[in-house]
Amino acid sequence: MNSLVIFRNIMNCRTMQSLYSLLKCICTDNFSQEDAIHLYADFVADLYRHHNDLGTYILTLMLEDENVYMIKKSQKLDISDKMQKCLENELLILSDLSKLTSEEIKNVIGFDGFLPEWDNSLYDFDDEYRKRTENVERFGYGIYAKYHMFIVKDGATVPVKYPDEIELSELIGYETQRNMIIENTKALINGKPASNVLLTGDAGTGKSSSVKAIANHFRNEGLRIIEIRKDQLRDIPLLIDNLSKNPLKFIIFIDDLSFASDDDNFSALKAILEGSVSARAYNIAIYATSNRRHLVKENFSDRNGDDMHRNDTVQELISLSERFGLRISFSKPSKDEYLKIVHGLAEQNGLNIEDKVLEDGAERFAIAKSGRSARAAKQYIDKMLAETL
């Protein structure tokens, strides 16, 4: 374990440190049985937090590890014979560790009382790692192998451990708009030129839900999504630099985007979309949603200011939305479209209510909610489900 080089990072894991301490203790002459029992319990407690199978746990650690070998393979760089030999040796070490049984350790400790056990699934570590490196563009490495949704905190990418699991099959209506986003996302995944996307329209029409559902749908094809707030837009260039060589594909998601006319973040996003000195990263696309078509809030008083070149200023404000290669509008649904969403959601949830009663109730609910929308339909069905239960 001390000799690990390529997989050195996995020794920082608390469970592996516990295993190391346990093995170091029982390999010592005249070790203390009390210390050994204590360290044994520490290790099993740490293992149980993740898995009760040591083989599966070590394999997962190995496959998700971000190391120099995996990075070189993902960037299709040459691997030296010495590094390849190092990898092969370390895979043998990890394979041996994964086969270490609780019975073997207990026999060495020699304790007559009860000690908990673990399972040992057997894997071909060499074959499993080869398959992972050959498909790294689908599975990734590091935190991007373990999670698929992220936020930005203090300039760093942080995984969302309990993301919104909404699926495309749960979304009803706006099929034309959603298919446009799906086709653009497929282009991104397949390494073809993909557009930055601006989704505009009324609140509650499913813009954000569509983006999250698409991210969930394509997660196993190598797609990851990173949500960033408007006040973090200046972090995007560094984020792009960090992700540009990653084999995965990324959506940088900006929800509910709008600016005041004097907002400094306006210029930052404009430069990111087009005009920055950085080259375009073809594994990254920016998806933004907004309730405003032109993104920049403008007052009538702004039009009567003392700017001598007012038309140029107006065009600059409008130009931001023009820099998105694909602009998709989600407008409020008509009555028929709204009721179609209501019926679809009712069927999905097994809600058996007479059509007229369902529709009349949905219309009354929409009036109370200031208009028809996909969100209002969902909230109405949730209300009916609660009342039925």
C-alpha positions, 0 to 999 in steps of 0.5 A: 500500500505504501508503494502505490504511485499512480493510485496514491490518492486513494490512500487519502481515503479514510477507509483505506487509512483504517485498513492500513492501520489495521494491517500494520498493527496485526503484522507487528510481532506481539501486537496488542489484541485490544488495539487490533480489535479496536482498529478492526472495528474502525475499519469495518465501520468506515467500510460499512458507510460506503459498502459491505463489499471490500472488492466492490469498494476498492474497485470503485475507488480505483475506477473513479480515481483521478490520476496521471495515467487516466488523464494521459489516456483521456487526452490520448497521450503516450504512456511510457513502458515504465508507467505501464509497468507501474500500473500493472503492478498496482492493479495487482496490489489492489486486487490482492487487497480486495480479496482480503477476507474478514475471516483471515483477519479474525484468525490473526487477531484470535478474538473469541467474541463477535466481530462483524464481517464483510463480503468479497466480490471478485473482479478482474481489476486489469480488465475492468480498468482497461474498459474504463480507460477505453470508455473514459469519455462516457464515465469520466474520472474523479468527482465527475465519475461519481456525480453528474450535477454540480454547483460552483462554490468559492470558485470550485466545482462542488457535486450535488449529492441529491440532485433533482431526478426529473426525467424527460418522460415526466415532462408533457407539452413543449415537445418541439422546443424540447426536441431542439434542445435534445438535438443540440445536446446530442451534437455536443455529446457526439463532438459536433459543433453545438450552440450555446442555448437561450431558453426564454419565455413565461415563468413556469413553462418548464425551461429549467426542468427541461435542461435538468431532465436532459442532463439526467437523460444523457448522464450515462453518455458522458454529459455533466451539468454545472449550475452557476449563479449570475454573480459567479459569471466571472468564474466561467473562464477559469471553469472552462479552462479547467474543463476543456481537456476533460473527456466528458461533455459539460453544460454550464447552466445559468438559470433565470438570467437577467441584467440591469443596464449597468450590471458589470456581469453583462459584459463578462457574459458577453465576452464569454459567449463571443469575443474572449481571447480563449478558444471555444471549448467544444466539450462545453455549451452554455444553457441559460434560461430567462423570463426576458427575451432581451435579458437586459432590464431597460426603463423608458427613462433610459431612452431619454438619457444624454447618450449621444450614440443612443442607438449603439447603446440599445443595440449593445443591450440587445446583442447579448441574446443574439450571441446565443446560437440557439434561442428557444421560446417557451410561451404560456400554453393555450387552454387546450395545451394546458389541459393536455398537460393536466391530463398527461400528469393525471395519467402519469400519477394514476389519478382517476377523476372524471374529465370535466371535474379535472378540467374545471378544477384545473381552470379554477386553479390556473385563475387563482395562480395568475394564469395557465402554465406547466407549473400550475398544472403540476401543482394542481395535480399534486394538490389533487393527489394530496386530497385523494390520499 
